[in-house]
Amino acid sequence: MNFLINDSSFLEVRKLNVGEFSASFSEGVAFASTRKIEYSQIDYIVLSDANQLTIGVGTTRYTLGINPKNETHMQAVRILVQKALATVRHRMPEANML
């Protein structure tokens, strides 16, 4: 179960791959660097009105555009939120009220 959001252009690579146990974010020009993101590391997830998805990990922000009409993109966002929320509930049982 892997879902890919590809927001790459001709010159810039920007991808989010949402998997079973972690996500990976790739970005760069010409040569992309990839960062593995454990769901338990995620501090926040924001989806803006301009369809920009931002994932906060510590002081680092990962941002890419999504297409809300693309079911794969929306499924990836749903899985990302569910997995991140599950780790919060595991670490903080009182968060089950969310």
Phi and psi in degrees as a GROMACS rama.xvg file:
@    title "Ramachandran Plot"
@    xaxis  label "Phi"
@    yaxis  label "Psi"
@TYPE xy
-122.305  135.74  ASN-2
-122.537  132.365  PHE-3
-114.747  130.039  LEU-4
-109.956  118.26  ILE-5
-112.703  111.785  ASN-6
-116.603  39.11  ASP-7
-84.9048  152.317  SER-8
-118.233  -173.867  SER-9
-58.8715  -38.7123  PHE-10
-102.737  -22.3903  LEU-11
-124.324  137.909  GLU-12
-101.468  131.666  VAL-13
-150.374  109.59  ARG-14
-138.353  146.979  LYS-15
-125.745  123.849  LEU-16
-112.23  116.18  ASN-17
-101.462  117.292  VAL-18
-114.456  -172.666  GLY-19
-66.6302  -43.3682  GLU-20
-112.707  -14.825  PHE-21
-162.324  171.25  SER-22
-118.713  160.023  ALA-23
-134.042  140.05  SER-24
-119.838  126.443  PHE-25
-116.613  134.581  SER-26
-153.542  154.483  GLU-27
153.685  174.011  GLY-28
-112.855  130.015  VAL-29
68.7381  -67.1377  ALA-30
-112.648  119.255  PHE-31
-89.4395  141.111  ALA-32
-101.057  145.473  SER-33
-116.845  134.445  THR-34
-119.739  125.192  ARG-35
-80.373  133.087  LYS-36
-121.084  112.972  ILE-37
-73.8446  141.811  GLU-38
-60.5435  -31.7334  TYR-39
-70.6215  -15.8085  SER-40
-83.2435  -16.2173  GLN-41
-72.3683  124.378  ILE-42
-92.1172  -35.5017  ASP-43
-158.081  156.783  TYR-44
-133.599  127.009  ILE-45
-127.582  132.304  VAL-46
-115.905  113.476  LEU-47
-83.8809  167.536  SER-48
-62.4846  -24.6979  ASP-49
-87.5182  14.8518  ALA-50
61.0474  37.9901  ASN-51
-104.074  122.912  GLN-52
-95.7497  125.39  LEU-53
-121.01  130.95  THR-54
-116.701  124.406  ILE-55
-102.169  126.512  GLY-56
-129.95  104.467  VAL-57
62.6947  -126.103  GLY-58
-95.2997  4.38185  THR-59
-99.7818  136.443  THR-60
-116.391  134.61  ARG-61
-114.581  121.721  TYR-62
-128.454  136.657  THR-63
-152.966  156.525  LEU-64
-82.7133  147.108  GLY-65
-124.484  160.419  ILE-66
-109.137  108.406  ASN-67
-65.3031  -13.3742  PRO-68
-88.8687  -8.13944  LYS-69
-92.3151  113.479  ASN-70
-62.8532  -33.3091  GLU-71
-64.2014  -41.0923  THR-72
-62.5584  -45.2126  HIS-73
-68.0873  -37.3424  MET-74
-64.8536  -40.2839  GLN-75
-62.2834  -41.593  ALA-76
-65.2388  -43.5009  VAL-77
-61.3608  -45.4613  ARG-78
-64.4556  -43.3926  ILE-79
-57.2849  -47.5353  LEU-80
-65.2357  -44.0633  VAL-81
-61.0168  -45.4655  GLN-82
-66.6999  -42.5635  LYS-83
-65.3778  -42.1565  ALA-84
-64.7522  -37.4113  LEU-85
-62.1659  -36.6169  ALA-86
-71.6396  -33.7662  THR-87
-66.1216  -44.0289  VAL-88
-64.084  -34.2099  ARG-89
-69.9288  -38.9691  HIS-90
-80.9103  -29.9924  ARG-91
-133.101  89.7677  MET-92
-54.5469  -29.0531  PRO-93
-68.6384  -13.9743  GLU-94
-73.8846  -6.63188  ALA-95
-64.2305  -13.3636  ASN-96
-76.2463  -12.433  MET-97
